[in-house]
Amino acid sequence: MKLKLITIGTLLGYSLTFSQQIPFKLRFQQKVKGDMTVIANNIVNRVDYNNSANDSYYNHTISANLNDEFDMAYVDIDQDESTFSSSSAELIFDNSSSKKVIYAGLYWAATYRYNSSNSTKKNKYVAEDTNREAINLIKLKLPDEQEYIDIVGQTIFDGISQNEDKDIAPYAVYADITEYVKKINGGADGVYTVANIRATQGKIRGGVAGGWTIFFVYEDTNSNEKTIVSQDGFARVSNNETNIIFDGFVAPASGNIKAKIAGAALEGDNNITGDQLLFSANTNKGFTALTNSIRKENNFFNSCITIDDHYFVNRFPDSKNTLGYDSFIYTIPNDNNALIGNGSTQSVLKLKSEGDNYFMFFSAFALELNPSNEKNTATIATENSVINKENGQKQLLKFSPLNNDLLVDDIKTASVINRINKNTTLGNDVLEIQTLTSSSQSSGYYILANIFKTEQKTQEFIYYLKTKEIKGDFFINPLNNYYYVFIKKASNQQEAIDLYNSKLNNSYKERIQILLINNKDKSQIDEKAVIREVVKKDIPIQPETKVAEIKTEKKEKTTQNLKKAINPVDFHVAEIPNESKGYYMVVNIYESNENSNNFIDALKEKGFQPKILLNTLNNYKYVYLKKVATEEEAKSLLDSKFNNKYKSKLWVLSVNNK
C-alpha cells in the first residue's frame, strides 16, 4: 500500500510517498536585494595504494569506482591534533565591499552506523569499532582565524534507529552560524574549514559518504530584489517520488522570469543512473527533468559539487568525484518563460529515482522580482587565441582550474590514473592557463615552477633557483596550505604567454605553468608586482623548518601548547653555530647592508630598538625587534604585536633551543 503524507504551510508544502521521512520545513524566507550561494566539500574520501584521503579524487567518469568499492577514510587537512576530520572551501565574492551576508546555514550529513567497519568477502561486512559518537558536535574555522569554534547542531534526521537504513544509518544536522559570520572582520568571504564530522571508516553496505554545505544569503547593492526561501528535512528517494513545494510568492506579471535552486544530498552515486530532479510551476503543465553538462537528466545526483555547469573548485580537497555527496546551485533554464511563467505562485521540485538510492536534506529557491525584458539567452563561451612568437603558430587559450600537477611529493601520492582523469591532454596548439580565485593573493599572471608542502623544501628550491641566477618567490594557497613557487609575475597576459613559450627566454628548461589569479573575465590584467613586507623569500633559510614538522621523542607540555597556539608559518627553528640560544622576534631578512640599515633606521624612527642576527650558515641578516628567553614570552609578543605597536608581519625564530 502506498502511503502519502502531506504537510502544508503558508509558504511551502511537501508530499511524501515513503513513511520514514522528515517533511521539509521552512528555515529561511525573505525578500532580499541580493542573492544566495553555497560552498561545500566532502569529509570522507577513498584510500588506496596510490592515494591518501587528502588526495583529491578526480575520476568522475564511467570508469570510476563507487564509494562502497573503496576503503573510505576521513579527509583531514588542517594538521590540528584536536581534529580527526577536516576539509575547506572558499567563499568568493566579486566586489565584496558591496555584499553583506544576512543569513548563513551550515548543514552536514554522512552515513554513520558505527566508527569503523570492513568487508571480509563480497557483501559481508564486519564492524571493527562498534562505538558511535554524537553526530551534532563539530568544529568550524572562519576566514583568517587560527582557532576553531565549537558548533552544536540540531539533528534533522538520524537513521540509526530506522530499519530501512540500518546498514548505513544516514543522518543530517543543521546549525545557524549567521552571528559568527556577521562578526568576521573585513567581510564574510574567505576560507571556511569544517572539522570533526562523523562518518563510518572503511566499508559498509551501500558505501560511506559524508560532507558539509554552507548556504549563504547576502545583500548586494548591485543586485535586483529576490524572494529567497530555504527548507530542510530528510527525503529518502528510492523507486519513489517526493515533491518539495515552494509557494507564497508571485512571479512578476511581465518580463523574463529568472530563478535558481540550491540543494544538498547524500548517497547519489556517480555510476548508478535513474535518479532525477524535475521542476514545474503552476503556470505550466508537466515536469521537466533538469540537466546540464555535468548533471545528466537521468543521473542528476552523481557525487559532485557544482555551481551551475561548473565544478566548484575553490576548496581542498577539490575532488570532482565526491563519492556520495552532492551540493549545487542551479539556474533554472527558463528561456521564453518556458518553465516559470509570469504570475506563477508555486514551483515544485520532484525527486525521483528508478535505480539510484539517495537522501536529500536541504533545498532553496530564489526568484527575481524585477526582471528585465531582455530575452534570456545562454552565455556562449569564446575561445581566445594567440600567435606563438617562437614558431609563428596559432595557439588556442584554454582556461582551467588550478591543479597540483607540479606538486613535489612522495611518488606514491602521485597517481598517474588520477592525474589523467583530472586533466585533458593538450596538443602543442593549445596553451593552458590555470585559474585561481583567492581572497588572500594579489591578482595577476604567475609563472609557476613548483609546488611544495613544506616551507623548508620551498626555501631549498628557491635557493637552487638562485644558483641558476633565477629569482623565485612563493605564496601560500589558504585552501590547502601548499607553497606555490613562481619565478616571474607578468604584467599582462601576453607577457605571460611569451615567457611560457620561450621558457623564460631560454633561461629555464624545466616544466612551468601559467597561473591567473583573481581574474573574473579572463581579460588582461596590469598589476604591480607583489610586495612582500617581511621575508624576502628569494633568500634561503635552509636550517629552518616549521614547528609542525619537528618530531621529538619527548614532547614537553609547553612546546605542545605553543604548536597549537601559533600558526606554523609564524614559527621557525634554526641551529646557528656560536650564537646564544633564545627566541628572536624577526621582522625581515636581508642580504644587503644598505637595505637592512635603511629598514633599521625606519624602525628606529617608529620608536623600536631593532638589532641584527647574522646567520653564519647563509650570511643573511635577520632584523629582529627583541630576543626573549622562553616560548611563552615569544607567544605573548607575537599575539600582542608588541602591544599593537607593530602592525606588519612578525615571526619567531627559535635559535639553538634543543
Beta strands, then each sheet from edge to edge (+ up, - down):
strand 1: 5-8
strand 2: 12-16
strand 3: 22-42
strand 4: 44-47
strand 5: 71-74
strand 6: 86-91
strand 7: 99-111
strand 8: 116-121
strand 9: 124-129
strand 10: 137-141
strand 11: 149-152
strand 12: 154-158
strand 13: 170-176
strand 14: 190-195
strand 15: 201-202
strand 16: 210-220
strand 17: 225-237
strand 18: 241-247
strand 19: 259-266
strand 20: 275-281
strand 21: 288-289
strand 22: 305-307
strand 23: 310-311
strand 24: 315-316
strand 25: 325-331
strand 26: 346-353
strand 27: 358-368
strand 28: 385-387
strand 29: 394-401
strand 30: 430-436
strand 31: 444-452
strand 32: 473-477
strand 33: 482-490
strand 34: 513-517
strand 35: 571-574
strand 36: 582-590
strand 37: 611-615
strand 38: 620-628
strand 39: 651-655
sheet 1: 1+ 2- 18+ 26- 20+ 21-
sheet 2: 12+ 13- 7+ 16- 3+ 17- 27+ 19- 25+ 22+ 23-
sheet 3: 4+ 5-
sheet 4: 11+ 10- 14+ 6- 24+
sheet 5: 9+ 8- 15-
sheet 6: 28+ 29- 30- 34- 31+ 33- 32+
sheet 7: 35+ 39+ 36- 38+ 37-
end
